[in-house]
Amino acid sequence: MKPLGKMTRREIEAYIAEKREAMRKAEMLGVENEYRVNERQVLIAESYMIDLSQIEKGKIYKLVSNEDHYFKVEYLKGVFAWGFFIGGTEKETGIPVSMLQLKRKG
């Protein structure tokens, strides 16, 4: 398989569809770890389709999957935002940028 960073948008969309189907099957079979692995792969793949210039360092963003959680971006490295969960106890952590709620263009 080609690295995500070398894929076209259409190839990434096909990859995401394939992983979502694998998530659906894993969920039906009750295989949670397989579901989580595929879910993470979807989040990372979706990150390659985001315009990284929309993300501001030092800004706090809501998370897409959980509106009650916020993440402060310190810096970007590839398609990961590095920083801290607001109210969290862990040290610096990295999350795929697709997890950040960004303003929609248009």
C-alpha positions as CSV (number, residue, x, y, z in Angstrom):
1,M,0.0,0.0,0.0
2,K,1.1,3.5,-0.8
3,P,1.8,5.8,2.2
4,L,-1.2,8.1,2.9
5,G,0.9,11.2,2.3
6,K,1.5,10.1,-1.3
7,M,-2.2,9.2,-2.1
8,T,-4.6,11.4,-4.0
9,R,-7.7,12.7,-2.3
10,R,-9.7,10.0,-4.2
11,E,-7.4,7.2,-3.0
12,I,-7.6,8.5,0.6
13,E,-11.4,8.5,0.4
14,A,-11.4,4.9,-0.9
15,Y,-9.0,3.9,1.9
16,I,-11.3,5.5,4.5
17,A,-14.4,3.7,3.0
18,E,-12.5,0.4,3.2
19,K,-11.5,1.1,6.9
20,R,-15.1,2.1,7.8
21,E,-16.4,-1.1,6.3
22,A,-13.8,-3.0,8.4
23,M,-15.0,-1.1,11.5
24,R,-18.6,-2.1,10.7
25,K,-17.7,-5.7,10.4
26,A,-15.6,-5.6,13.6
27,E,-18.5,-4.0,15.5
28,M,-20.9,-6.7,14.2
29,L,-18.5,-9.4,15.4
30,G,-17.9,-7.7,18.7
31,V,-14.1,-7.3,18.1
32,E,-13.5,-4.0,19.9
33,N,-9.7,-3.9,19.5
34,E,-10.0,-4.4,15.7
35,Y,-12.7,-1.7,15.6
36,R,-10.4,0.8,17.5
37,V,-7.4,0.1,15.2
38,N,-9.5,0.8,12.1
39,E,-11.1,3.9,13.7
40,R,-7.6,5.3,14.4
41,Q,-6.6,4.6,10.8
42,V,-9.7,6.5,9.6
43,L,-8.8,9.5,11.9
44,I,-5.3,9.6,10.6
45,A,-6.4,9.3,6.9
46,E,-8.9,12.0,7.3
47,S,-6.2,14.3,8.7
48,Y,-4.4,14.2,5.3
49,M,-7.5,15.9,3.8
50,I,-7.4,18.9,6.2
51,D,-5.9,22.2,5.3
52,L,-3.3,22.5,8.1
53,S,-3.2,26.3,7.7
54,Q,-6.6,26.4,9.5
55,I,-5.0,25.3,12.7
56,E,-3.6,28.0,14.9
57,K,-0.9,27.3,17.4
58,G,-1.8,28.3,21.0
59,K,-5.6,28.0,20.2
60,I,-8.0,25.7,22.1
61,Y,-10.2,23.5,20.0
62,K,-13.3,21.3,20.9
63,L,-12.9,17.7,19.9
64,V,-15.1,16.4,17.1
65,S,-16.1,13.2,18.9
66,N,-16.6,14.7,22.3
67,E,-17.9,18.2,22.7
68,D,-17.0,18.3,26.4
69,H,-13.3,17.9,25.7
70,Y,-10.9,20.6,24.6
71,F,-7.4,20.5,23.3
72,K,-4.8,23.3,23.2
73,V,-2.5,23.0,20.2
74,E,1.1,23.9,20.9
75,Y,2.5,22.8,17.5
76,L,1.9,20.6,14.4
77,K,4.1,17.7,13.3
78,G,2.9,16.1,10.2
79,V,-0.9,15.5,10.5
80,F,-0.7,15.5,14.3
81,A,-1.5,18.3,16.6
82,W,0.7,18.3,19.7
83,G,-0.4,19.9,23.0
84,F,-2.6,19.3,26.0
85,F,-6.1,18.3,26.9
86,I,-7.7,21.1,28.9
87,G,-8.2,19.7,32.5
88,G,-6.2,16.6,31.6
89,T,-3.4,15.3,33.8
90,E,-1.2,13.9,31.1
91,K,1.9,15.6,29.7
92,E,2.1,16.7,26.1
93,T,0.3,14.4,23.7
94,G,-0.3,14.2,19.9
95,I,-3.7,13.6,18.3
96,P,-4.7,13.5,14.6
97,V,-5.8,16.9,13.4
98,S,-9.1,15.4,12.2
99,M,-10.1,15.2,15.8
100,L,-10.2,19.0,16.1
101,Q,-13.4,20.9,15.4
102,L,-12.4,23.4,12.7
103,K,-14.4,26.2,11.2
104,R,-15.9,25.0,7.9
105,K,-15.0,27.1,4.9
106,G,-17.7,28.5,2.7
